[in-house]
């Protein structure tokens, strides 16, 4: 493992080797939509109910639950019991949810399963940010606005909020590597096409061509609105157990083969990060692949946290699918489309075109791909990746079909 001394701007976290110890046996999503009037707990309950049913289990058999303290009210243990009318003891962890924790939740689950504290564990995340948008509560903009560093040293210079941060990073990537507007557009167009193929995607009925993308107004140069993620209501969940128990359940087994976590010293203060055009995936991915005994060349389908096209582009480089600075030509020439691309990516549409539920729907998509039941299916998919991202951290989750 890399250490802080070895890596000047970040490092790889020490991670338990859980390869082959956890299987994902059920997945579910609530409806992804514009403002719906639902609460995040109501949305989360729907997603969890569908994930449990998908696994062929009953709520009383699920004896572990994971959620996140970030993102508003989540389906915690009390809300689970209130919704399902249950009262049994449950192992609990607040180290679940979306973002990087959608990738790292299996680490916590593996410990609980190994120690016999739970047999079936559900992880969920939901947002009602489209409904709450008028109140400007709960989202990452509010979270960042409350940070002292940003309040005093970034906001006064106009470097706020997220679209401005990442537009600056995109411009730097263009300057350093010759990345073009058309290459960013290729990402937006590919993800939109995948959403068009996915009935539950928010942008399912809104096609996008490169011509339309280039004609769209600039909102923070070089970004157009299609370079930026959605704001939506929605949620997703997945159920974990041991591979041994998984073989007796309804669905084909999907195993966790590897997990890696990378951390940046400068956190969400991107202005201070020396490697301005990189993500902590450079630290997370190698450990995940090593644990899995695989390489990027083995990957059949990639999903990754995509708040902006440039973050998707950088992660393609940082996870190891091409050298640094070459993701622009990679997406333009080799392709990331499910329809003939070398690396089918965000095959449900991602946060740019499917829904903004902070990555947990990406894990659901990988599971469906490996089962062979995705709406935009990659033929013969056996190895899938989810790349989680928060800025301060990145995480790589490798899933396989045994």
C-alpha positions in Angstrom: 0.0 0.0 0.0 1.1 3.6 -0.7 1.7 5.8 2.3 1.3 9.5 2.8 5.1 9.9 2.6 5.2 8.1 -0.8 2.3 10.1 -2.3 2.5 13.9 -1.9 -1.1 14.7 -2.6 -2.9 11.5 -1.5 -2.6 7.9 -0.5 -4.3 4.5 -0.6 -6.2 3.5 2.5 -5.5 0.1 4.1 -8.4 -2.2 3.2 -9.3 -5.6 4.4 -9.0 -8.3 1.7 -12.7 -9.2 1.3 -12.4 -10.7 -2.2 -14.9 -13.5 -2.6 -16.5 -13.0 0.9 -19.5 -11.0 -0.1 -22.2 -11.4 -2.7 -24.9 -9.0 -3.9 -28.1 -10.9 -4.1 -30.8 -8.3 -4.5 -31.1 -4.9 -6.1 -33.9 -2.4 -6.3 -34.7 1.2 -7.3 -37.4 3.7 -6.4 -38.7 5.8 -9.3 -36.2 8.4 -10.5 -38.0 11.7 -11.3 -38.2 15.4 -11.1 -39.8 16.9 -8.0 -42.2 14.3 -6.8 -43.3 15.4 -3.3 -41.8 12.2 -1.8 -39.4 12.3 1.2 -36.0 10.6 1.0 -37.2 8.0 3.6 -40.2 7.1 1.5 -38.0 6.8 -1.6 -35.5 4.7 0.3 -38.2 2.4 1.7 -39.4 1.7 -1.9 -35.9 0.9 -3.1 -35.2 -1.4 -0.1 -38.5 -3.2 -0.5 -37.8 -3.9 -4.1 -34.2 -5.1 -3.4 -35.4 -7.5 -0.7 -38.1 -8.9 -3.0 -35.6 -9.2 -5.8 -33.4 -11.4 -3.5 -36.5 -13.6 -2.7 -36.3 -12.6 1.0 -38.8 -11.2 3.4 -38.1 -8.1 5.5 -37.9 -10.1 8.7 -35.0 -12.1 7.2 -32.9 -9.0 6.6 -31.0 -8.5 9.8 -28.5 -5.9 8.8 -29.0 -2.3 7.5 -26.5 0.3 6.3 -27.2 3.9 5.5 -25.4 7.3 5.3 -25.5 10.3 7.6 -25.1 12.5 4.5 -28.0 13.5 2.2 -30.9 14.1 4.4 -33.1 11.6 6.2 -32.2 8.1 5.1 -33.9 4.7 5.8 -32.3 3.9 9.2 -33.3 1.0 11.4 -36.2 2.7 13.0 -37.6 3.8 9.7 -37.1 0.2 8.4 -39.2 -1.3 11.2 -41.8 1.4 10.9 -42.2 0.8 7.2 -42.2 -3.0 7.2 -43.9 -3.6 10.6 -41.0 -5.5 11.9 -39.2 -5.4 15.3 -36.3 -7.9 15.2 -32.8 -7.0 16.2 -30.6 -5.7 13.3 -26.9 -5.0 12.9 -26.6 -1.4 11.9 -23.9 0.8 10.2 -23.9 4.4 9.1 -21.0 3.7 6.8 -23.2 2.8 3.9 -25.2 4.8 1.4 -24.0 6.4 -1.9 -20.8 8.1 -3.2 -17.7 6.1 -2.2 -19.7 4.3 0.4 -21.7 2.6 -2.3 -18.4 0.9 -3.1 -17.0 0.4 0.4 -20.2 -0.8 2.2 -19.2 -4.4 1.4 -16.1 -4.0 3.6 -18.3 -3.3 6.7 -20.7 -6.0 5.6 -18.0 -8.6 5.3 -17.0 -8.1 8.9 -20.5 -8.4 10.1 -21.2 -11.5 8.0 -17.9 -13.1 9.2 -18.6 -12.4 12.8 -22.1 -13.8 12.6 -23.8 -10.4 13.5 -26.0 -10.5 10.4 -26.9 -12.9 7.5 -28.6 -10.5 5.0 -27.6 -6.8 4.9 -29.2 -4.1 2.9 -27.5 -0.9 1.9 -29.5 2.0 0.5 -29.4 5.7 -0.4 -32.1 8.1 -1.5 -32.5 11.8 -2.2 -35.5 14.1 -2.6 -33.3 17.0 -3.8 -35.5 17.9 -6.7 -38.4 18.3 -4.3 -36.3 20.2 -1.8 -34.5 22.3 -4.4 -36.5 25.5 -3.5 -35.3 25.2 0.1 -31.7 24.7 -1.0 -31.2 22.1 1.7 -29.3 18.8 2.0 -27.3 18.9 -1.2 -23.6 19.3 -1.8 -23.9 23.0 -2.5 -25.1 23.6 1.0 -22.5 21.3 2.5 -19.7 23.2 0.7 -21.1 26.6 1.5 -20.8 25.8 5.3 -17.0 25.1 5.1 -14.9 27.9 6.5 -12.1 27.6 3.9 -14.6 28.0 1.1 -16.5 30.8 2.8 -13.4 32.9 3.3 -11.0 32.0 0.5 -12.9 30.6 -2.4 -16.4 32.1 -2.5 -15.1 35.8 -2.3 -13.2 35.1 -5.6 -16.3 33.5 -7.3 -14.9 30.0 -7.1 -18.2 28.4 -6.1 -20.2 26.1 -6.5 -19.4 22.7 -8.1 -19.9 23.6 -11.8 -17.4 26.4 -11.4 -14.8 24.1 -9.7 -15.0 21.5 -12.3 -15.2 23.8 -15.3 -11.9 25.2 -14.1 -10.5 21.6 -13.9 -11.8 20.9 -17.3 -10.2 24.0 -18.8 -6.9 22.9 -17.2 -7.2 19.4 -18.6 -7.8 21.0 -22.0 -4.7 23.2 -21.6 -2.4 20.4 -20.4 -3.6 17.5 -22.7 -5.4 19.1 -25.6 -8.8 17.7 -24.6 -11.5 19.2 -26.7 -15.1 20.3 -26.3 -16.2 17.5 -28.7 -14.5 14.9 -26.4 -16.4 16.1 -23.4 -19.5 16.0 -25.6 -18.8 12.4 -26.6 -19.3 11.5 -22.9 -22.5 13.4 -22.5 -23.9 11.9 -25.8 -23.0 8.3 -24.9 -24.5 8.5 -21.5 -27.7 10.1 -22.8 -28.0 7.3 -25.4 -27.8 4.8 -22.6 -30.5 6.6 -20.7 -32.6 6.5 -23.9 -32.3 2.7 -23.7 -33.2 2.6 -20.0 -36.9 3.0 -19.3 -36.4 4.3 -15.7 -33.9 7.0 -16.6 -35.0 10.6 -16.0 -33.8 11.5 -19.5 -35.1 8.4 -21.2 -37.2 10.3 -23.7 -34.7 13.1 -24.4 -32.2 12.2 -27.1 -29.0 14.1 -27.5 -26.7 14.4 -30.4 -23.2 16.0 -30.5 -24.6 18.8 -32.7 -27.3 19.6 -30.1 -24.6 19.4 -27.4 -22.4 21.9 -29.2 -25.3 24.2 -29.8 -26.3 24.3 -26.1 -25.5 27.5 -24.2 -22.3 27.6 -22.1 -23.1 27.9 -18.4 -19.5 27.9 -17.0 -16.9 27.6 -19.7 -16.3 25.1 -21.1 -19.4 23.5 -19.6 -22.8 23.3 -21.1 -25.7 22.1 -19.1 -25.3 18.6 -20.5 -21.8 18.5 -18.9 -23.5 18.7 -15.5 -25.4 16.1 -13.6 -29.1 16.1 -13.0 -30.9 17.1 -9.8 -33.6 14.5 -9.2 -35.6 12.5 -6.6 -34.8 8.8 -6.5 -33.0 6.0 -4.7 -31.6 2.5 -4.9 -30.6 -0.4 -2.6 -28.8 -3.7 -2.7 -28.7 -6.7 -0.4 -25.5 -8.5 0.6 -24.8 -11.9 2.1 -22.1 -14.6 1.8 -21.5 -16.3 -1.5 -22.5 -19.6 0.1 -26.0 -18.3 1.1 -26.3 -16.6 -2.2 -26.2 -19.9 -4.1 -29.5 -20.9 -2.4 -31.3 -17.7 -3.4 -33.2 -16.6 -6.4 -30.7 -14.6 -8.4 -27.4 -15.5 -10.1 -24.4 -14.9 -7.8 -22.5 -11.6 -8.2 -19.4 -11.5 -6.0 -17.4 -8.6 -4.6 -13.9 -9.4 -6.0 -12.1 -6.3 -4.9 -12.3 -2.9 -3.2 -9.9 0.0 -3.0 -10.0 3.4 -1.4 -7.9 6.5 -2.2 -7.8 9.8 -0.2 -6.6 13.2 -1.1 -4.8 15.4 1.5 -6.6 18.5 0.3 -10.1 17.1 0.5 -12.8 19.1 -1.3 -10.5 22.1 -1.6 -9.5 21.3 -5.2 -7.8 24.6 -5.5 -5.1 23.3 -3.2 -4.6 19.9 -4.9 -1.2 19.8 -6.7 -2.5 17.1 -9.1 -5.3 19.4 -10.3 -6.4 17.1 -13.2 -6.4 13.8 -11.3 -8.8 12.1 -8.9 -7.9 9.8 -5.9 -8.8 6.9 -8.1 -5.1 6.7 -8.9 -4.7 5.4 -5.3 -7.9 3.4 -5.1 -8.0 1.4 -8.3 -4.6 -0.5 -8.0 -5.6 -2.0 -4.7 -9.0 -3.1 -5.9 -7.6 -4.8 -9.0 -4.9 -6.4 -7.0 -7.4 -7.8 -4.5 -9.5 -9.1 -7.4 -6.5 -10.5 -9.3 -7.6 -8.6 -12.4 -6.5 -5.7 -14.5 -8.4 -2.9 -16.3 -8.1 -5.0 -19.5 -10.4 -7.6 -17.9 -13.3 -5.1 -17.3 -16.4 -5.6 -19.5 -18.5 -2.7 -18.1 -17.6 0.4 -16.2 -19.8 2.7 -14.1 -18.4 5.7 -12.3 -19.6 8.7 -10.3 -20.1 11.4 -13.0 -21.2 14.7 -11.6 -19.5 16.3 -14.6 -18.2 15.0 -17.9 -14.6 15.9 -16.9 -14.8 13.8 -13.7 -15.8 10.8 -15.9 -13.0 11.6 -18.3 -10.4 11.8 -15.5 -11.5 8.6 -13.8 -11.2 6.7 -17.1 -7.5 7.7 -17.0 -7.0 7.3 -13.2 -8.6 3.8 -13.0 -6.1 2.7 -15.6 -8.0 2.3 -18.9 -5.6 4.7 -20.7 -2.6 6.8 -19.9 -3.1 10.2 -18.2 -4.2 12.8 -20.6 -5.4 10.3 -23.3 -9.0 9.8 -22.2 -10.2 12.4 -24.7 -9.0 10.5 -27.7 -10.0 7.3 -26.0 -13.7 8.2 -25.7 -13.7 9.8 -29.1 -11.9 7.1 -31.1 -12.4 3.8 -29.1 -15.8 4.7 -27.6 -17.7 4.1 -24.4 -21.0 3.3 -25.9 -22.8 0.0 -25.2 -23.3 -0.1 -29.0 -19.8 -1.1 -30.1 -17.6 0.9 -27.7 -14.4 -0.5 -26.4 -15.4 0.3 -22.8 -19.2 0.5 -22.3 -19.5 3.1 -19.5 -22.5 4.2 -17.3 -24.7 2.0 -19.4 -27.8 3.2 -17.5 -27.0 6.9 -18.2 -25.1 7.8 -15.1 -25.8 10.9 -13.0 -25.6 13.0 -16.2 -28.7 11.3 -17.7 -30.1 8.5 -15.5 -30.5 10.0 -12.0 -28.6 11.9 -9.4 -28.6 9.4 -6.5 -24.9 9.7 -5.8 -23.7 6.4 -7.4 -25.8 3.7 -5.7 -27.8 3.2 -8.9 -24.4 2.6 -10.6 -23.8 -0.4 -8.4 -27.3 -1.7 -9.2 -26.5 -1.3 -12.9 -23.3 -3.3 -12.6 -25.2 -6.1 -10.9 -27.8 -6.2 -13.6 -25.2 -6.2 -16.3 -23.5 -9.2 -14.7 -26.8 -11.0 -14.4 -27.5 -10.3 -18.1 -30.7 -8.3 -17.4 -29.7 -4.7 -18.0 -31.8 -2.5 -20.3 -28.7 -1.7 -22.3 -27.0 -5.0 -21.9 -23.3 -5.6 -22.6 -23.1 -9.1 -24.1 -21.3 -11.6 -22.0 -20.4 -9.2 -19.2 -18.5 -10.9 -16.4 -16.5 -8.2 -14.7 -17.9 -4.8 -13.8 -16.5 -1.8 -12.0 -18.1 1.0 -9.9 -15.9 4.0 -9.4 -17.1 6.1 -6.4 -16.0 9.7 -5.9 -16.5 12.5 -3.4 -13.5 14.7 -4.2 -11.7 14.0 -0.9 -11.9 10.3 -1.6 -12.4 7.8 -4.4 -13.3 4.1 -4.2 -13.2 1.3 -6.7 -15.5 -1.7 -6.4 -14.9 -4.7 -8.6 -17.8 -7.1 -9.1 -17.6 -10.4 -10.9 -19.9 -13.2 -12.2 -18.2 -16.4 -11.0 
